[in-house]
């Protein structure tokens, strides 16, 4: 096994502990595929067939730069095992972190709201990808409290999101409704937006909350990405024009224009944000914040991730709030 660990060092930044952990995961994956009897899984010695299969996986990892998540076929995310398939974007820990934060904010609010409002809380997940955000909300939020809708331009992404949905739904892991639709958010006409809102929401007037992990890598930044990203993950899920904020501007614009995506008049939602968008770092903050202010958002925050990097722009559109901008995590 030592020679396998040595081979895996190159894709783990020469960190031997990470290489050992990867080998452990790959070995477990091989055993789960070849040994159906749970008792046999305890036997650690690999037969020749299993060794050959493990070597093939290591070759994919090292020589083809295939991401571990695509080899294993899943990625843990908010207590769900999200199915992963190239070229659909692999769920990242940064996204999981802020999704968990949103869930923690919404659970007590929705428990209170269910007793006072008959309609369900409408949530839109823009650029849904694998569906990891939408499905995590459906799994954790109070039963039948919400309608969650994910949109994407990619047929590959929508197929995978639906596969994840059917997988979790068949195991009774989803407590709220989830729907996925194809929509080109950058180029959709106003008629398309209007029709989508009417078809997707109970009130036909818009969503209570919009979440998005949109493309935000600049064209220049893309050239510096490693092969495990550039060779395997969909370029359109990563790159955005306008210094990486084209999607942020478009979402903000569509959220607040007349008959837009966002249903602004919810009297119970005073303490909740209405728009949460992941960003690539501090270099994008000012431009996104300025655009949001121009769209009428008056209460703005930045959420940092565990690595202390600016990760989300969080906004609320309300006439009751003065214009403000502060970093809650400083």
Buried (B, 14 or more C-beta within 10 A) or exposed (E): EEEBBEBBBEBBEEEEEBBBBBBEBBBEBBBEEBBEEEEEEEEEEBEEEBBEBBBEBBEBBBEEBBBBBBBBEBBEBBEBBBBBBBBBBBBBEBBBBBBBBBBEBBBEBBEEBBEEBEEBBBBBBBBBBBBBBBBBBBBBBBEEBBBBBBBBBBEBBBEBBBBBBEBBBEEEBBBBEBBBEEBEBBEBEEEEBBEBBEEBBEBEBBBBBBBBBBBBBBEEBBEEBEEBBBBBBBEBBBBBEBBBBBBBBBBBBBBBBEEBBBBBEBEBBEEBBBBBBBBBEEBBBEBBBEBBBEBBBBBBBBBBBEEEEBBBBBBBBBEEEEEEBEEEEE
